[in-house]
Amino acid sequence: MEQDDRDKTVHILFDISLIGKAIDGVLEVIGGIVLFFVNPGQISGMLRIFTQHELSEDPHDVLANFLLHSAQHLSNGTKAFAAFFLLWHGVVKVGLVWALFRKRLWAYPVAILAFGLFLVYQIYRYSHTHSVWLLALSILDLFVIVLTWLEYQRLRI
């Protein structure tokens, strides 16, 4: 593959990953705001409504039962931490994505550092939860970090 083709592929993958990060960041901000205004009982109630159909078809559905179980053990302190974390994480992500789309060179190393710190935290959480979702998210974030580095190198040339 020629260098120009490789650069084009990296750039396209980078833009796609940024769109994904932007959507994820906006959803995190929305989720963080919502968490500030709902109580754990309301969250459990909403999840019961959303999972009712699935559980009527398969009472052993892993995802539905996991969501219900998690909501039942959600304390106000955990909810506040999750709301703050989602809001902070989403705002940082959206801000960095915006700067990266505008090709601000300072944003590339900052994004690599921020996404790297998020990755370290996710791996730490994975070591306690063994969540497949955290592992998948961590692999995806590592891919985005590599793409960000490659795009930064391409722009600096």
PEQUIGI-V466942 format. One line per field, one symbol per residue. psi: psi as a letter, one per 20 degrees, with the letter a starting at -180 (. if undefined). Layout:
psi->???
This chain:
psi->pqgggggggggghggghhgghggggghggggggghhiqrhghgggghgghiggghhhnijpggghggggghhjorhgggggggggggggggggggggghghjkohhhghggggghggggggghghhhhhkphghgghggghgghgghggghghghi.
